[in-house]
């Protein structure tokens, strides 16, 4: 989700690459590139993750995330005799309407655009989806919430 601590941790090793204006808000632009050893760990015998980059646009006034971009490029090699096929996924979210919930500012709406490109071997094609989203209710540490209803991130699971 958009929990501020998770967002901060995602960009802890980011580099500030400039400033931009998003929805009339002056922002710092932070960039994170996935380390090469992590990309290699995602590879399989017929796929290679070539690049995974994220950008966070943080308000200079509030420090809150107002835009998020995520791009990943994967090369598939169906067989040794055939050319590669590339899949590039780009997601861009504009995040708005921050409200305080138990002392934590949480975004309550936004718009996400996802574009998927496939190219190589005459398979050039792209798909685009757009979603406007709104969060109606927010709560933390809900007693009795069934694990069937909510799957926490793997790094939060107690074994």
C-alpha positions in Angstrom: 0.0 0.0 0.0 0.9 3.6 0.5 2.1 3.4 4.1 4.6 6.3 4.5 7.2 4.1 6.2 7.1 1.5 3.3 7.4 4.3 0.8 10.4 5.8 2.7 12.1 2.4 2.8 11.6 1.9 -0.9 13.5 5.1 -1.7 16.1 4.9 1.1 18.9 4.4 -1.4 17.5 6.7 -4.0 19.4 9.5 -5.8 17.9 12.9 -6.3 18.0 13.5 -10.1 16.2 16.8 -10.3 13.1 18.8 -9.7 9.7 18.7 -11.5 6.3 20.1 -11.0 3.4 17.7 -10.6 -0.2 19.0 -10.3 1.2 22.5 -9.4 3.4 21.0 -6.7 7.1 21.5 -6.8 8.8 18.1 -6.3 12.1 16.5 -5.8 12.6 13.6 -8.2 14.2 10.5 -6.7 15.4 7.6 -8.7 16.1 4.0 -7.6 17.6 1.4 -9.9 17.5 -2.2 -8.9 21.0 -3.6 -8.2 22.5 -5.9 -10.8 22.8 -8.8 -8.4 19.0 -8.6 -7.6 18.2 -8.5 -11.3 20.4 -11.5 -11.9 18.6 -13.4 -9.1 15.3 -12.9 -11.0 16.7 -14.5 -14.1 15.6 -18.0 -15.4 16.9 -20.2 -18.1 14.8 -18.4 -20.7 14.3 -14.9 -19.2 16.5 -12.1 -18.1 15.5 -8.9 -16.2 17.5 -6.2 -17.9 16.3 -3.1 -16.0 14.0 -2.2 -13.1 13.8 1.5 -12.3 11.5 3.5 -10.0 11.0 7.2 -9.7 9.4 9.0 -6.8 8.2 12.6 -7.0 8.1 14.0 -3.5 6.5 17.4 -2.6 9.1 19.9 -1.6 6.4 21.5 0.7 5.1 18.4 2.5 7.6 15.6 1.8 4.7 13.4 0.6 4.8 11.2 -2.5 2.7 12.7 -5.2 3.7 10.6 -8.2 5.3 7.2 -8.6 6.7 5.6 -11.7 8.0 2.0 -12.1 9.5 0.5 -15.3 10.8 -3.0 -15.8 12.3 -4.5 -18.9 12.5 -8.3 -19.4 14.0 -10.3 -22.3 12.6 -13.7 -23.1 14.5 -16.2 -25.1 11.9 -18.9 -26.2 14.7 -21.1 -27.6 18.3 -20.8 -28.6 17.4 -20.7 -32.3 14.9 -17.9 -32.0 15.3 -14.1 -31.5 14.4 -12.6 -28.2 11.1 -11.1 -27.2 11.1 -8.1 -24.9 8.4 -7.1 -22.4 8.5 -3.6 -20.9 6.0 -2.7 -18.2 5.6 0.9 -17.2 3.3 2.0 -14.4 2.6 5.6 -13.4 0.5 6.7 -10.4 -0.5 10.2 -9.4 -1.4 10.1 -5.7 -3.7 12.7 -4.1 -6.0 13.5 -1.2 -3.7 12.8 1.8 -5.7 12.6 5.1 -4.6 11.9 8.6 -5.5 8.5 9.9 -4.3 7.8 13.5 -1.7 10.5 13.0 -0.4 9.1 9.7 -1.0 10.8 6.4 -2.5 8.3 3.9 -3.3 9.0 0.3 -7.0 8.4 -0.4 -7.2 8.6 -4.2 -5.2 8.7 -7.4 -4.9 7.6 -10.9 -2.7 4.8 -12.3 -1.8 4.2 -15.9 -0.1 0.9 -16.9 1.4 0.3 -20.3 2.7 -3.1 -21.4 4.9 -3.3 -24.5 5.9 -6.5 -26.3 8.4 -6.3 -29.1 10.8 -8.5 -31.0 10.2 -11.4 -33.5 7.5 -9.3 -35.3 5.4 -9.4 -32.1 5.2 -5.6 -31.6 2.2 -4.8 -29.6 1.2 -2.7 -26.6 -1.6 -2.5 -24.1 -2.7 0.3 -21.9 -5.0 0.4 -18.8 -6.1 3.3 -16.7 -7.6 3.2 -13.3 -8.9 5.9 -11.0 -8.9 4.7 -7.4 -10.3 5.9 -4.1 -9.8 4.5 -0.6 -13.0 4.6 1.4 -11.8 3.2 4.7 -8.4 2.9 6.4 -7.6 1.2 9.7 -4.5 -0.4 11.3 -4.0 -3.6 13.2 -7.5 -4.9 12.7 -8.3 -7.7 15.3 -9.8 -10.8 13.8 -8.9 -10.0 10.2 -8.7 -13.4 8.6 -5.5 -14.3 6.7 -7.8 -15.4 3.9 -8.8 -11.7 3.5 -5.4 -10.1 3.8 -1.9 -11.3 2.8 0.8 -9.3 4.5 4.1 -8.6 2.7 6.4 -11.6 3.0 8.9 -9.5 5.1 6.2 -8.9 7.7 5.1 -12.5 8.2 6.2 -14.0 11.5 7.3 -17.6 11.2 
